[in-house]
């Protein structure tokens, strides 16, 4: 009986050690997996969930939004303006370089660590900011561009290069006509905080 109790005690100790080792290995494996996660992977999960978030932008700007589409270097969000009713919504493209941080519900934050259930990347995720801007320019869609220094430009994209765009400046709501254009501006993509279209013209 003495030996039986001793063996049972040893078995219990060995099982506890194995369990502890396995937990340590699982924790290390999870740390390694998370260390390889990219922001885009987490944004893909958040967009798939149409996650509400507070997005920090340059100049201390914070916007409340629902994330819904991801491109190669941008995320699209439906914004609820702080000084407007909840029914007043606008969609903006936010270049990833302009996103300074996101505040999300803790449950969504943890869920974004696991991208195994997220939808597979779609063709939209290959669209660059330049690709989207060229399409908006081709369709002559009026846009509002806010730069990292807070400047606000209204007009129509005339052309978009690899890393910059040309915009014909005119008043909001005006079509791009020779009479309406007040000037032209070259804006590097790196200076863009957000792009907002007038009406439902998002890709």
Backbone torsions as a table, in degrees:
resi	resn	phi	psi	omega
1	UNK	NA	-36.6	179.3
2	UNK	-62.1	-45.1	179.7
3	UNK	-66.2	-39.3	178.4
4	UNK	-58.8	-45.3	-179.7
5	UNK	-65.3	-37.9	179.4
6	UNK	-63.6	-45.5	-179.4
7	UNK	-64.8	-40.3	178.0
8	UNK	-61.9	-40.0	179.3
9	UNK	-65.6	-42.7	179.1
10	UNK	-64.8	-40.4	177.7
11	UNK	-61.6	-41.2	178.8
12	UNK	-63.6	-41.8	178.3
13	UNK	-64.1	-43.5	-178.7
14	UNK	-64.9	-42.2	178.7
15	UNK	-62.4	-40.5	179.5
16	UNK	-65.1	-40.2	179.3
17	UNK	-65.5	-43.0	178.6
18	UNK	-62.0	-43.0	-179.8
19	UNK	-63.6	-41.0	179.1
20	UNK	-65.0	-41.7	178.2
21	UNK	-63.3	-43.6	-179.3
22	UNK	-65.0	-40.4	178.2
23	UNK	-63.4	-40.1	179.0
24	UNK	-65.5	-41.5	178.8
25	UNK	-65.6	-41.8	178.2
26	UNK	-61.8	-43.0	-179.7
27	UNK	-64.4	-42.2	179.6
28	UNK	-66.6	-39.8	178.0
29	UNK	-62.5	-40.4	179.2
30	UNK	-67.2	-41.2	177.5
31	UNK	-61.2	-40.5	179.3
32	UNK	-65.6	-42.5	179.5
33	UNK	-62.3	-46.4	-178.7
34	UNK	-65.0	-34.2	-179.2
35	UNK	-64.2	-19.2	-179.5
36	UNK	-97.9	-4.6	-179.3
37	UNK	-69.5	137.8	175.2
38	UNK	-103.4	156.8	179.2
39	UNK	-56.1	-39.6	-179.2
40	UNK	-59.1	-37.6	179.4
41	UNK	-63.0	-40.7	-179.9
42	UNK	-72.2	-37.8	177.4
43	UNK	-65.3	-33.8	178.1
44	UNK	-60.2	-43.6	178.7
45	UNK	-65.2	-44.4	-178.6
46	UNK	-65.5	-39.1	177.6
47	UNK	-66.5	-39.6	179.1
48	UNK	-62.1	-29.7	179.6
49	UNK	-92.3	3.3	-173.0
50	UNK	45.2	52.6	-171.8
51	UNK	-70.0	133.9	171.2
52	UNK	-73.7	139.6	-178.5
53	UNK	-152.1	155.1	168.0
54	UNK	-103.1	120.3	-174.9
55	UNK	-104.1	126.9	175.8
56	UNK	-90.1	129.6	-179.2
57	UNK	-121.8	170.3	-179.7
58	UNK	-55.6	153.1	177.5
59	UNK	76.7	14.5	179.2
60	UNK	79.1	10.0	179.0
61	UNK	-73.2	135.7	176.4
62	UNK	-127.9	131.7	179.0
63	UNK	-126.6	142.6	174.5
64	UNK	-90.8	131.4	-172.0
65	UNK	-151.3	164.6	167.5
66	UNK	-115.5	119.4	-179.3
67	UNK	-76.0	134.7	-177.7
68	UNK	-140.8	-18.1	-179.4
69	UNK	-143.2	145.0	-178.7
70	UNK	-125.4	129.6	174.6
71	UNK	-106.9	-168.9	-178.2
72	UNK	-71.3	-31.2	-179.0
73	UNK	-140.6	24.9	-179.5
74	UNK	-151.9	161.9	172.5
75	UNK	-131.2	139.7	178.6
76	UNK	-100.8	139.5	-177.1
77	UNK	-138.9	142.2	172.7
78	UNK	-90.3	117.9	-174.2
79	UNK	-98.0	138.6	168.6
80	UNK	-107.5	111.3	-177.4
81	UNK	-62.9	138.1	-176.6
82	UNK	-64.1	-29.5	-176.2
83	UNK	-102.2	15.3	-179.7
84	UNK	-124.9	172.1	178.3
85	UNK	-73.0	161.4	-178.7
86	UNK	-63.3	-17.7	179.9
87	UNK	-79.7	-18.2	-178.7
88	UNK	-86.4	102.4	-175.2
89	UNK	-124.8	151.7	176.0
90	UNK	-142.0	151.3	177.6
91	UNK	-104.0	133.3	178.2
92	UNK	-129.6	147.5	170.8
93	UNK	-96.1	125.5	179.9
94	UNK	-111.9	112.3	175.2
95	UNK	-58.8	139.6	-177.3
96	UNK	-60.8	-31.3	-179.8
97	UNK	-66.2	-19.6	-178.9
98	UNK	-90.2	-12.4	-178.8
99	UNK	-79.2	116.0	-178.6
100	UNK	-91.6	-17.1	178.9
101	UNK	168.7	162.6	178.5
102	UNK	-134.2	137.8	172.5
103	UNK	-108.9	122.8	179.9
104	UNK	-133.5	163.5	174.7
105	UNK	-54.5	141.2	-176.3
106	UNK	-58.0	-37.9	178.8
107	UNK	-63.3	-42.4	177.6
108	UNK	-67.5	-36.7	177.6
109	UNK	-59.6	-45.7	178.9
110	UNK	-68.0	-39.2	179.5
111	UNK	-62.6	-32.1	-178.2
112	UNK	-70.4	-13.6	176.8
113	UNK	-74.9	-19.9	-178.2
114	UNK	-111.7	101.2	-178.0
115	UNK	-96.1	13.1	-177.7
116	UNK	-68.2	-29.5	-179.1
117	UNK	-95.3	-2.6	-179.0
118	UNK	-71.4	150.9	177.9
119	UNK	-61.7	148.0	178.4
120	UNK	-63.7	150.8	178.6
121	UNK	-53.3	137.1	180.0
122	UNK	-105.9	171.3	-177.8
123	UNK	-56.4	-34.9	-179.2
124	UNK	-55.3	-32.8	-177.7
125	UNK	-68.4	-10.4	176.6
126	UNK	-92.7	-7.8	-179.0
127	UNK	-76.4	124.9	176.8
128	UNK	-86.7	168.4	176.2
129	UNK	-59.1	-41.9	178.6
130	UNK	-60.6	-40.4	179.7
131	UNK	-61.5	-45.4	-179.7
132	UNK	-64.9	-44.0	-179.2
133	UNK	-65.5	-37.3	177.2
134	UNK	-63.4	-38.4	178.7
135	UNK	-67.4	-41.7	177.8
136	UNK	-63.0	-38.4	177.3
137	UNK	-66.8	-41.7	179.8
138	UNK	-61.0	-36.2	-179.3
139	UNK	-90.6	1.9	177.6
140	UNK	57.2	42.1	179.5
141	UNK	-84.5	124.1	176.6
142	UNK	-63.2	140.9	-178.5
143	UNK	-131.9	159.7	170.5
144	UNK	-120.1	121.8	-179.4
145	UNK	-115.0	125.6	175.8
146	UNK	-106.7	129.7	-177.9
147	UNK	-93.9	169.7	-176.1
148	UNK	-64.6	-22.1	178.2
149	UNK	-91.6	6.6	176.9
150	UNK	92.3	-1.9	177.6
151	UNK	-65.5	145.5	-174.7
152	UNK	-120.4	117.2	-177.4
153	UNK	-118.1	129.2	175.3
154	UNK	-112.4	137.0	178.8
155	UNK	168.2	-154.9	-179.4
156	UNK	-129.9	135.1	178.3
157	UNK	-71.4	120.6	176.9
158	UNK	-83.0	-38.5	-180.0
159	UNK	-163.2	157.3	177.4
160	UNK	-134.3	124.9	178.0
161	UNK	-90.8	-157.6	-179.0
162	UNK	-71.6	-33.5	-175.4
163	UNK	-140.0	17.6	-179.2
164	UNK	-159.1	168.8	177.9
165	UNK	-136.8	156.9	170.9
166	UNK	-108.6	129.6	178.3
167	UNK	-122.3	133.7	172.2
168	UNK	-88.3	119.4	-174.1
169	UNK	-85.1	129.2	174.1
170	UNK	-153.7	167.6	-176.3
171	UNK	-65.9	149.3	176.7
172	UNK	-56.3	138.6	178.4
173	UNK	85.1	-11.3	178.7
174	UNK	-86.2	140.4	172.2
175	UNK	-73.4	157.9	179.8
176	UNK	-78.7	96.3	175.1
177	UNK	-121.7	160.6	-179.7
178	UNK	-57.5	-36.4	-178.3
179	UNK	-72.1	-31.5	-175.7
180	UNK	-81.5	-27.2	-175.2
181	UNK	-69.4	126.7	-179.1
182	UNK	-100.2	-9.9	-179.0
183	UNK	165.5	-178.5	-178.2
184	UNK	-133.3	151.8	-179.5
185	UNK	-146.3	140.3	171.9
186	UNK	-97.4	127.8	-179.4
187	UNK	-126.0	119.3	174.3
188	UNK	-64.6	144.0	176.7
189	UNK	-57.2	-33.7	-178.0
190	UNK	-64.8	-16.6	179.7
191	UNK	-95.1	-0.7	-175.7
192	UNK	-91.5	127.6	174.5
193	UNK	-94.5	-42.2	179.0
194	UNK	-156.3	154.3	175.5
195	UNK	-125.6	123.8	-179.6
196	UNK	-121.4	134.4	177.3
197	UNK	-97.1	159.0	175.7
198	UNK	-95.9	115.3	-177.1
199	UNK	90.1	-176.4	-175.5
200	UNK	-92.0	82.1	-178.7
201	UNK	-122.3	11.9	-176.6
202	UNK	-69.8	146.2	179.5
203	UNK	-70.5	NA	NA
